[in-house]
Amino acid sequence: MDEKNFRIYDGALNSDFPSLSTDFSLFDDLPAASYAVFPGFCDVHVHFREPGFCYKEDMLSGSMAAAKGGFTAVCPMPNLDPVPDSLAALAVEEAAIRDKAVISVYPYGAITKGEKGETLADMEELAPRVVAFSDDGKGVQNEKIMLEAFERAKKLNKIIVAHCEVNSLLRGGYIHDGVYAREHGHKGICSASEYEEIERDVWLARKTGAKFHVCHVSAKESVDIIRKAKRDGADVTCETAPHYLILDDSDLREDGRFKMNPPLRDKSDKTALIEGILDGTIDMIATDHAPHSKEEKSKGLEKSNFGIVGLETAFPLIYTHLVRKNIISLEQAIRLMAISPRKRFSLPYDGYSVWNLDEEYAIDEDFFLSKGKSSPFVGTTVFGKNYLTVSAGKVVYKD
């Protein structure tokens, strides 16, 4: 213990943070170094693929990846098979959580049956057993259906969590409609496909008084709309992901590792997202961890599946590219990744992680515990290595 120093980022250091019940006996065999102890991170936007798509990820591999990344709570999206749109369907996912998850897992219920956008799911029955409602992966195109969803969510005191995308504006696009797309002959996704649906859903949230959370914000216009909505009193929050804060479409390569939805956008969008982080418009960072098989991600920008992995790299990337560059403070990073998500989604604190912030290493495919290995950050060097994650009093990851 004499050769180790620990700084605990809890309520004694910052009143916004929880008090951490830290068992120092668990640290006895850590290498000599200085360590930072953080409240367990919370990711409200992950894809664990079980049930239905376990070849991509399953509850064990996904929760182990989360634990390695310092997360002790996650909320998996409902684009599953069966879609959790009824108690019977949800029970299949709940069984996997009970049997396999090593951290706290809080499932979403679907907004519409089968995520088809046509008929509302059994929201009243699902409400006591889900964290919120989402059709993530798809925007609900029918305004009448979405209005009714907001009305029901208001009565149930649940959050509507939306992947905002206007299908008619996609036009077959698969990367941002910008310079790279034009210069390389790719079909682009315009920013309006995102912000026009955000604008509609913000209006519905204000009309009904319901709680609204916007998934993976990527465009500067989206930030402006959400900023104004907050000023006008709407009960709206939003997230963005590490890749949108660090990369833009000038970083694209002819490689499926760079394909996600929404896509990497222009430098000006990245700048607006950072401004949104700094002024509080963007409430939290989520990963949109979306693993696929190697085959599904090896078909280039046009034909690869949308989605990258992110749980294991999220904090090292934010620490390396935002904290060490003095764009945000370390305390702000903790708030974005651990405090704000729990406050908005009413989730308890349930553990901590122990990091050597001075340790530098390269991210490679062998780094990932997730079944998915596709990340635009493979080959890059980061600072910050997690040595220990404790969830609900149990060691769930140890380097």
C-alpha positions in Angstrom: 0.0 0.0 0.0 2.9 2.4 0.7 3.8 2.5 -3.0 0.3 3.3 -4.1 -1.6 6.5 -3.9 -5.4 6.8 -4.4 -7.5 9.8 -5.1 -11.2 9.1 -4.6 -13.6 11.2 -6.6 -16.6 11.0 -4.4 -18.8 13.3 -2.3 -15.8 14.2 -0.1 -14.1 15.8 -3.1 -17.2 17.1 -5.0 -20.7 17.4 -3.5 -22.3 16.4 -6.8 -20.7 12.9 -6.5 -21.9 10.0 -4.4 -20.1 8.7 -1.3 -18.1 5.6 -2.3 -17.8 2.6 0.0 -14.3 1.7 -1.0 -12.7 -1.6 0.1 -8.9 -0.9 0.0 -8.2 -4.6 0.6 -9.2 -5.2 -3.0 -6.3 -3.0 -4.1 -3.5 -4.9 -2.4 -2.2 -6.6 -5.5 -2.4 -3.6 -7.8 1.0 -2.5 -9.3 2.7 0.4 -7.5 1.3 3.6 -9.1 -1.0 6.6 -8.4 -4.7 5.7 -9.0 -8.0 7.6 -9.4 -11.1 6.0 -8.0 -14.3 7.0 -9.9 -18.0 6.3 -9.3 -19.1 3.6 -11.7 -19.9 5.0 -15.1 -23.4 4.6 -16.5 -24.2 4.2 -20.2 -27.8 4.8 -21.2 -27.3 3.6 -24.8 -25.8 0.2 -25.5 -26.7 -2.8 -27.7 -26.0 -6.1 -26.1 -27.8 -8.1 -28.9 -29.4 -10.7 -26.6 -31.9 -12.1 -27.3 -31.8 -12.7 -31.0 -28.3 -11.8 -32.2 -25.8 -13.4 -29.8 -23.3 -14.0 -32.5 -22.7 -10.2 -32.4 -22.7 -9.8 -28.6 -24.5 -11.4 -25.6 -25.3 -10.3 -22.1 -22.1 -11.8 -20.6 -19.6 -10.4 -23.2 -21.4 -7.0 -23.3 -21.5 -6.6 -19.6 -17.8 -7.8 -19.3 -16.8 -5.1 -21.9 -18.8 -2.6 -19.9 -17.0 -3.6 -16.7 -13.6 -3.3 -18.4 -14.6 0.2 -19.4 -15.4 1.2 -15.8 -19.2 1.0 -16.3 -21.3 -0.5 -13.5 -24.7 0.3 -15.1 -26.0 0.2 -18.7 -29.3 0.4 -20.5 -29.6 -1.9 -23.5 -31.7 -0.8 -26.4 -34.7 -2.9 -27.6 -33.8 -3.7 -31.2 -33.8 -7.4 -30.3 -35.6 -10.6 -31.2 -38.1 -10.7 -29.7 -38.5 -7.0 -29.3 -39.4 -6.2 -25.7 -42.8 -4.7 -26.6 -44.8 -6.9 -24.1 -44.1 -8.6 -20.8 -43.6 -12.0 -22.4 -41.0 -10.6 -24.8 -39.3 -8.6 -22.1 -39.0 -11.7 -19.9 -36.6 -13.3 -22.4 -34.2 -10.4 -22.0 -34.7 -10.3 -18.2 -33.7 -14.0 -18.0 -30.5 -13.3 -19.8 -29.7 -10.3 -17.5 -30.3 -12.5 -14.4 -28.2 -15.4 -15.7 -25.3 -13.6 -17.3 -24.9 -9.9 -16.5 -22.0 -9.0 -14.3 -23.1 -5.4 -13.7 -26.5 -3.6 -13.4 -28.5 -3.8 -16.6 -31.7 -1.8 -17.0 -33.6 -2.7 -20.2 -35.7 -0.4 -22.4 -39.2 -1.2 -23.5 -40.1 -0.5 -27.1 -42.3 2.4 -28.0 -44.0 0.5 -30.8 -44.8 -3.2 -31.4 -41.9 -4.8 -33.2 -40.3 -1.3 -33.5 -42.4 -1.0 -36.7 -43.8 2.4 -35.8 -47.4 1.4 -36.4 -49.0 0.4 -33.0 -47.9 1.3 -29.5 -46.3 -1.4 -27.4 -47.9 -2.5 -24.1 -46.4 0.6 -22.3 -48.6 0.4 -19.2 -47.6 -3.2 -18.5 -44.0 -2.7 -19.3 -43.5 0.6 -17.4 -42.7 -0.9 -13.9 -40.0 -3.1 -15.4 -38.2 -0.9 -17.9 -36.0 2.2 -17.5 -37.7 4.1 -20.3 -39.2 3.6 -23.8 -37.3 3.8 -27.1 -37.5 2.4 -30.7 -33.7 3.0 -31.1 -32.3 2.2 -34.5 -35.5 3.7 -36.0 -37.2 7.0 -35.8 -41.0 6.8 -35.2 -42.2 8.4 -38.5 -45.9 8.7 -37.6 -46.5 11.9 -35.7 -49.8 10.8 -34.3 -48.3 7.6 -32.9 -45.4 9.5 -31.4 -47.8 12.0 -29.8 -49.8 9.2 -28.2 -46.5 7.7 -27.0 -45.6 11.0 -25.3 -49.0 11.2 -23.7 -48.8 7.7 -22.3 -45.2 8.3 -21.1 -46.3 11.4 -19.3 -49.0 9.5 -17.4 -46.5 6.7 -16.6 -43.8 9.2 -15.6 -41.4 7.6 -18.0 -38.9 9.1 -20.5 -39.3 8.8 -24.2 -35.8 8.1 -25.7 -35.6 8.7 -29.4 -33.4 7.9 -32.3 -34.4 10.9 -34.3 -34.3 10.3 -38.1 -36.6 11.2 -41.0 -36.6 8.2 -43.3 -37.6 10.2 -46.4 -34.4 12.3 -46.1 -32.0 9.4 -46.0 -32.1 8.7 -49.7 -29.8 5.7 -49.4 -27.1 7.6 -47.6 -24.6 5.9 -45.3 -22.0 8.6 -44.4 -22.3 12.3 -43.8 -23.4 14.4 -46.8 -20.1 16.4 -46.9 -16.9 16.8 -48.7 -15.6 13.3 -48.2 -18.8 11.8 -49.6 -18.7 14.0 -52.7 -15.0 13.5 -53.3 -15.2 9.7 -53.0 -18.5 9.1 -54.7 -20.5 8.0 -51.6 -24.2 8.7 -50.9 -24.6 11.1 -48.0 -26.9 11.4 -45.0 -28.0 15.0 -44.6 -28.0 16.6 -41.1 -31.7 17.6 -41.6 -32.6 13.9 -41.3 -31.6 14.2 -37.7 -32.6 17.7 -36.6 -36.0 17.9 -38.3 -37.2 14.9 -36.2 -35.6 16.3 -33.1 -37.5 19.6 -33.7 -40.8 17.6 -34.1 -40.3 15.5 -31.0 -39.2 18.5 -28.9 -42.5 20.1 -29.9 -44.4 17.0 -28.9 -42.6 16.8 -25.6 -43.6 20.5 -24.9 -47.2 19.9 -26.0 -47.6 16.9 -23.6 -45.2 17.9 -20.8 -43.5 14.5 -21.1 -39.8 13.8 -20.4 -37.8 13.5 -23.6 -34.2 12.3 -24.2 -32.5 12.6 -27.6 -30.1 9.8 -28.6 -26.6 10.3 -30.1 -26.8 14.0 -31.2 -24.3 14.6 -34.0 -25.3 17.8 -35.9 -24.9 21.5 -34.9 -28.5 22.3 -35.7 -29.6 19.6 -33.3 -27.6 21.3 -30.5 -29.2 24.6 -31.3 -32.7 23.1 -31.2 -32.1 21.4 -27.9 -30.5 24.5 -26.4 -33.5 26.6 -27.3 -35.9 23.9 -26.1 -34.2 23.9 -22.6 -34.4 27.7 -22.5 -38.1 27.5 -23.3 -38.8 25.0 -20.5 -39.0 21.7 -22.2 -38.1 18.6 -20.1 -35.5 17.5 -22.6 -32.0 16.0 -22.2 -29.6 14.6 -24.8 -26.4 12.6 -25.2 -23.6 12.4 -27.7 -20.9 9.8 -28.1 -17.1 10.0 -27.9 -16.6 9.5 -31.6 -18.6 12.6 -32.5 -16.5 14.7 -30.1 -13.2 13.4 -31.4 -13.6 12.6 -35.1 -15.3 14.2 -38.1 -15.8 13.3 -41.7 -12.3 14.4 -42.7 -11.1 11.4 -40.6 -13.1 8.9 -42.7 -11.4 5.9 -44.3 -12.7 3.3 -46.8 -13.3 1.0 -43.9 -16.4 -0.2 -42.1 -14.8 0.7 -38.8 -15.8 4.3 -39.6 -19.5 3.6 -40.4 -22.1 4.4 -37.7 -25.5 6.1 -37.6 -25.7 9.0 -37.2 -22.4 9.4 -39.2 -19.3 11.4 -38.4 -20.2 14.9 -39.5 -18.3 18.1 -40.4 -15.7 19.8 -38.2 -18.2 22.5 -37.5 -20.6 19.9 -36.1 -17.9 18.6 -33.8 -17.1 22.1 -32.6 -20.8 22.7 -31.8 -21.0 19.4 -29.9 -18.1 20.4 -27.7 -19.7 23.8 -27.1 -22.9 22.0 -26.2 -20.9 20.0 -23.6 -19.3 23.1 -22.2 -22.6 25.1 -21.8 -24.7 22.2 -20.5 -26.9 21.7 -23.6 -25.5 18.1 -23.9 -26.2 16.4 -20.6 -24.2 13.1 -20.9 -21.9 11.0 -22.9 -23.2 7.5 -24.1 -21.3 5.1 -26.3 -24.0 3.7 -28.6 -21.9 0.5 -28.2 -23.1 -1.5 -31.3 -21.1 -4.7 -32.0 -21.3 -6.7 -35.2 -19.4 -9.7 -36.5 -16.1 -9.2 -38.4 -17.8 -10.2 -41.6 -20.5 -7.6 -41.2 -18.0 -4.8 -40.7 -15.5 -5.9 -43.4 -17.5 -4.6 -46.4 -16.3 -1.0 -46.6 -18.3 2.2 -46.0 -21.1 1.4 -48.3 -22.0 -2.2 -47.4 -20.8 -2.7 -43.8 -23.4 -2.6 -41.0 -23.8 0.6 -39.1 -22.3 0.6 -35.6 -19.0 0.5 -33.7 -18.0 -0.7 -30.2 -17.3 1.8 -27.5 -17.7 0.7 -23.9 -14.1 -0.2 -23.3 -12.6 2.9 -25.0 -15.0 5.6 -23.9 -13.3 7.0 -20.8 -9.7 6.6 -22.1 -10.8 8.5 -25.3 -12.6 11.3 -23.4 -9.7 11.6 -20.9 -7.0 11.7 -23.7 -8.7 14.0 -26.1 -10.8 16.3 -23.9 -9.5 16.2 -20.3 -5.7 16.1 -21.0 -6.2 18.9 -23.7 -8.0 21.0 -21.1 -11.2 21.2 -23.0 -13.2 19.8 -20.0 -12.1 19.0 -16.5 -11.8 15.5 -15.1 -14.7 16.3 -12.8 -16.8 17.3 -15.8 -16.0 14.0 -17.5 -17.1 12.1 -14.4 -20.3 14.1 -14.3 -21.0 13.4 -18.0 -20.4 9.7 -17.7 -21.5 8.7 -14.2 -23.6 11.4 -12.5 -25.9 13.0 -15.1 -27.1 9.7 -16.7 -28.1 8.4 -13.3 -29.8 11.6 -12.2 -31.9 11.7 -15.4 -32.8 8.1 -15.5 -33.2 7.7 -11.7 -30.6 4.9 -11.4 -28.8 4.1 -8.2 -25.0 4.3 -7.7 -23.6 0.8 -7.4 -19.8 0.7 -7.5 -16.6 2.2 -8.7 -13.6 1.8 -10.9 -9.8 2.3 -10.3 -7.7 3.9 -13.0 -4.0 4.7 -13.6 -4.4 7.9 -15.6 -0.7 8.1 -16.5 -0.6 4.8 -18.2 -0.3 5.0 -22.0 -1.1 2.2 -24.4 -2.3 1.5 -27.9 -5.8 0.2 -28.7 -5.8 -3.0 -30.8 -8.3 -5.7 -31.5 -6.9 -7.8 -28.7 -7.9 -5.1 -26.3 -11.6 -5.8 -26.5 -13.6 -8.2 -24.4 -16.6 -7.4 -26.5 -17.3 -9.9 -29.4 -17.3 -6.8 -31.6 -13.8 -5.5 -32.5 -14.8 -2.7 -34.9 -13.7 0.7 -33.8 -12.2 3.7 -35.7 -9.8 4.1 -32.8 -8.0 0.8 -33.3 -4.3 1.7 -33.8 -4.5 4.9 -31.7 -2.8 5.6 -28.4 -4.6 6.7 -25.3 -4.0 7.4 -21.6 -5.9 5.9 -18.7 -6.1 2.3 -17.9 -8.7 0.6 -15.8 -7.3 -1.9 -13.2 -10.4 -2.7 -11.2 -14.2 -2.4 -11.4 -16.4 -3.2 -8.4 -20.2 -3.4 -8.9 -22.7 -4.1 -6.1 -19.7 -5.0 -3.8 -18.2 -7.6 -6.2 -15.1 -7.4 -8.3 -16.4 -7.7 -11.9 -13.2 -6.7 -13.7 -9.6 -6.9 -12.7 -6.7 -6.2 -15.1 
